[in-house]
């Protein structure tokens, strides 16, 4: 047997196992109604104001459900949550197609929001954990999630072209109903997918603990914060282009065919950006600089040009690049998050995106109403500059510490009094008791087994550091060199790892002494 | 000395717990190390946690690489090769 054999068989296994996910990702995006949606909405009484209200309504539903659905996915079943998402999409399509009025259509949009919330972050989590199970590491995450983005965009392009063609020969409503079989095929395909089990490794964790860990991870300070912020900003730019991109065409009285071309371009950009993201060398300064400059330049073009060609190209380029950048950044997020809260954290990032998008959309709309869409483009420019600055800063962190993204503090924040506590800011709420007790032995086989399980369950960077330092007894400098970590990151990761092991042993000893 | 609660001007416990490994590695600047030791002299909770860190290090040292392996064979072999290479240097 050659050294390559296990890799090949693992990759073949991965490919076979992922096939149902690829099928589902394609068919659930063949949404035949999307290209004619605005036309249909106008026909049942929508105007600009009610369109904005509808967008706000579903944008408000998504953040309400994002994190709860992610936690359900982590605790119950990610595949199950994806199938529920398909059910919500079927309901949205049926109600949308039956809608006689604005009010009913908004109900349909709310179910679309439920679909977005349920599926957001769930695919990523499935992909990451499946990779870990099949290949033993996550190095294939970026190309695999990039491939899924490409397949999704292929579905969107096919849906856009087919929907536009169908609308010529059938009533507009029919495009909604004709979409339903595709969604059902997607659900059936998901049923054939063998779900990864990693996220069920710690079923003993209470719901309260899991919710606290999820929110703490999303909102905590530390190296994860710029990654979360960058994901929110790139998603904001992408969402803004998808929602408001056509307004540039409206302002310049573009011919109808250009709307289709622009939409197809944006959908293709989602896919090509996904593929590009899997191969992007963001740690090369020149690559990061070129991408950053192009993102800002695309926004500038949108604000100063009154020619349709450059505007469509700038929009497509902007979407392509922000999607490409988001792929490796998403990989960093998942590297830093244990499997038990993976979908919840990914959904938390989605929640922050929607919560950011809501005021941004209102601001964009207000500026656009007052002084035109090109002036509103400056709001995009500001977001783009922030994105690029943060990208530069985050990428520096990648170079300094490729794996060194802190997960959690050694102790949860609620173990300490708040910083504004009048008496003891930052001190223990309850002093930790000692483990040593007269006549009680700590180093039993059961305790050592618990330590082993705690270490095995650690996420990648901490696991590697604690094994190298405390099991293999390597020196700090040796571990820093092998794992390509700075000395501070190496100690921080080790401290977090020891802290997590300590907390587990503390629980274990308390349970066994009660 | 009252070891039940830390003094008002003392280092915060939440800052101490982030420094335990650096303290054990003797990697803290002298003034910070002095603050840590002053804090440890006053705070029973942190004193206990430091002892627990040492216990964890001892217990972890009883394990072998195979006990805590969650990587695939190829990645592990590469890591071991790299570590061997470093040792030879």
Contacts between the chains, C-beta under 8 A, distances in Angstrom:
chain1	res1	chain2	res2	distance
A	3	B	74	7.2
A	6	B	72	7.4
A	6	B	73	6.6
A	6	B	74	6.2
A	7	B	74	6.5
A	10	B	72	7.5
A	135	B	72	6.4
A	136	B	71	5.6
A	136	B	72	2.5
A	136	B	73	7.7
A	136	B	74	7.6
A	136	B	75	6.0
A	137	B	71	6.7
A	137	B	72	6.5
A	137	B	75	5.6
A	409	B	14	7.9
A	409	B	17	7.7
A	409	B	18	6.8
A	410	B	17	4.8
A	410	B	18	6.2
A	410	B	20	7.2
A	411	B	14	7.2
A	411	B	17	5.3
A	413	B	14	7.7
A	415	B	14	7.8
A	416	B	12	7.4
A	416	B	13	6.2
A	416	B	14	4.1
A	424	B	5	6.8
A	424	B	6	7.2
A	425	B	12	6.4
A	426	B	12	2.8
A	426	B	13	6.4
A	426	B	14	4.6
A	426	B	15	6.5
A	427	B	5	7.4
A	427	B	6	5.9
A	427	B	12	6.0
A	427	B	13	4.7
A	427	B	14	7.6
A	427	B	43	7.6
A	428	B	13	5.0
A	428	B	43	7.8
A	428	B	45	4.5
A	428	B	46	7.9
A	431	B	4	7.4
A	431	B	43	7.7
A	431	B	44	5.7
A	431	B	45	3.4
A	431	B	48	7.4
A	432	B	45	4.8
A	432	B	48	5.0
A	432	B	49	5.3
A	432	B	52	7.4
A	433	B	48	6.3
A	434	B	48	4.4
A	434	B	51	6.4
A	434	B	52	7.9
A	435	B	48	7.6
A	435	B	51	7.3
A	435	B	52	5.9
A	435	B	55	6.3
A	436	B	51	7.2
A	442	B	55	6.2
A	442	B	59	7.7
A	443	B	58	7.2
A	443	B	59	6.1
A	443	B	62	7.4
A	447	B	59	6.5
A	448	B	59	5.6
A	448	B	62	5.6
A	448	B	63	7.0
A	451	B	56	7.0
A	451	B	59	4.8
A	451	B	60	5.9
A	451	B	63	6.9
A	452	B	63	5.6
A	452	B	67	5.0
A	452	B	68	5.8
A	455	B	60	6.8
A	455	B	63	7.2
A	455	B	68	4.4
A	456	B	68	5.4
A	456	B	69	7.8
A	456	B	70	5.2
A	463	B	68	7.6
A	463	B	70	6.2
A	464	B	79	8.0
A	466	B	60	6.8
A	467	B	65	6.8
A	467	B	68	5.5
A	468	B	83	7.9
A	470	B	56	7.7
A	470	B	57	5.5
A	470	B	60	3.9
A	470	B	61	6.1
A	471	B	60	5.9
A	471	B	61	7.1
A	471	B	63	5.2
A	471	B	64	7.0
A	471	B	65	6.1
A	471	B	67	7.6
A	471	B	68	5.9
A	472	B	65	6.3
A	472	B	83	7.6
A	473	B	61	6.9
A	474	B	83	7.0
A	476	B	25	6.0
A	476	B	27	7.6
A	478	B	83	7.2
A	478	B	86	5.8
A	481	B	86	6.4
A	482	B	79	7.0
A	482	B	82	5.5
A	482	B	83	5.9
A	482	B	86	6.5
A	487	B	27	7.3
A	491	B	21	4.9
A	491	B	22	5.2
A	491	B	25	6.3
A	491	B	27	6.4
A	492	B	18	7.6
A	492	B	21	7.9
A	494	B	21	5.1
A	495	B	17	8.0
A	495	B	18	6.4
A	495	B	19	7.8
A	495	B	20	6.0
A	495	B	21	3.9
A	495	B	22	7.4
A	498	B	20	7.5
A	498	B	21	6.4
A	498	B	53	5.8
A	498	B	56	5.3
A	498	B	57	7.2
A	499	B	17	7.0
A	501	B	56	5.3
A	501	B	60	7.1
A	502	B	49	7.4
A	502	B	52	5.2
A	502	B	53	6.5
A	502	B	56	5.3
A	505	B	52	7.6
A	505	B	55	7.9
A	505	B	56	6.7
A	505	B	59	7.7
A	506	B	52	7.2
